[in-house]
């Protein structure tokens, strides 16, 4: 049985087809055939709405087995972590991975959207990995540090010389996923 990975795209016109598809291909290549990467097209990528994406994320969660790994890039990561934290249906996820996710709130970007104010300290039952390129010119790497401060058990990886797309190389993400699963199987 293949281990499921849900990859949630970032926002912006053409992101699904021209940007994040490269991240998915990298992940698939580095993980190998024992993994199934689900990559749904999120609604309204050019003008994302958290309530709309949250509904779609919950639909995607219903298709996943326990132990699935959830990955979100950029705004997709922000929406993903909030949807997991807010979910009333507690699931046993294999891991939650954020890649270059903007942080909204104190120290991050301002937001009048109260729907992005989930208590992230509630994520104690899932391993959390936070990746960010040190050369990201779209979302400052300090945003990942804010996530790591809120989620005390999170593993923070700031990758030198990497941009917002991590150079379209998710080898470190794949390595961490494989290590995590190997430990869980022992």
ChimeraX attribute file (.defattr): number of C-alpha atoms within 10 A of each C-alpha:
attribute: neighborCount
match mode: 1-to-1
recipient: residues
	/A:1	6
	/A:2	10
	/A:3	17
	/A:4	20
	/A:5	24
	/A:6	22
	/A:7	25
	/A:8	29
	/A:9	27
	/A:10	26
	/A:11	22
	/A:12	14
	/A:13	13
	/A:14	12
	/A:15	16
	/A:16	20
	/A:17	11
	/A:18	9
	/A:19	17
	/A:20	22
	/A:21	16
	/A:22	18
	/A:23	20
	/A:24	22
	/A:25	15
	/A:26	17
	/A:27	23
	/A:28	19
	/A:29	15
	/A:30	18
	/A:31	19
	/A:32	10
	/A:33	11
	/A:34	11
	/A:35	18
	/A:36	16
	/A:37	22
	/A:38	16
	/A:39	17
	/A:40	14
	/A:41	14
	/A:42	19
	/A:43	13
	/A:44	13
	/A:45	19
	/A:46	13
	/A:47	10
	/A:48	17
	/A:49	13
	/A:50	20
	/A:51	13
	/A:52	12
	/A:53	20
	/A:54	20
	/A:55	12
	/A:56	15
	/A:57	21
	/A:58	15
	/A:59	11
	/A:60	15
	/A:61	18
	/A:62	10
	/A:63	11
	/A:64	18
	/A:65	15
	/A:66	14
	/A:67	17
	/A:68	22
	/A:69	23
	/A:70	25
	/A:71	25
	/A:72	23
	/A:73	26
	/A:74	24
	/A:75	23
	/A:76	27
	/A:77	26
	/A:78	23
	/A:79	25
	/A:80	28
	/A:81	24
	/A:82	19
	/A:83	21
	/A:84	23
	/A:85	17
	/A:86	19
	/A:87	13
	/A:88	8
	/A:89	9
	/A:90	10
	/A:91	17
	/A:92	13
	/A:93	18
	/A:94	23
	/A:95	20
	/A:96	24
	/A:97	26
	/A:98	27
	/A:99	26
	/A:100	32
	/A:101	28
	/A:102	25
	/A:103	24
	/A:104	18
	/A:105	16
	/A:106	9
	/A:107	11
	/A:108	17
	/A:109	12
	/A:110	10
	/A:111	13
	/A:112	9
	/A:113	10
	/A:114	8
	/A:115	13
	/A:116	19
	/A:117	14
	/A:118	15
	/A:119	12
	/A:120	16
	/A:121	13
	/A:122	13
	/A:123	20
	/A:124	13
	/A:125	13
	/A:126	17
	/A:127	17
	/A:128	23
	/A:129	23
	/A:130	24
	/A:131	23
	/A:132	29
	/A:133	23
	/A:134	20
	/A:135	17
	/A:136	18
	/A:137	11
	/A:138	12
	/A:139	22
	/A:140	20
	/A:141	23
	/A:142	17
	/A:143	21
	/A:144	26
	/A:145	21
	/A:146	17
	/A:147	26
	/A:148	18
	/A:149	13
	/A:150	15
	/A:151	19
	/A:152	13
	/A:153	16
	/A:154	20
	/A:155	15
	/A:156	17
	/A:157	19
	/A:158	17
	/A:159	16
	/A:160	12
	/A:161	11
	/A:162	17
	/A:163	19
	/A:164	21
	/A:165	20
	/A:166	21
	/A:167	12
	/A:168	18
	/A:169	18
	/A:170	22
	/A:171	17
	/A:172	14
	/A:173	21
	/A:174	18
	/A:175	13
	/A:176	15
	/A:177	19
	/A:178	15
	/A:179	10
	/A:180	14
	/A:181	15
	/A:182	10
	/A:183	8
	/A:184	10
	/A:185	6
	/A:186	5
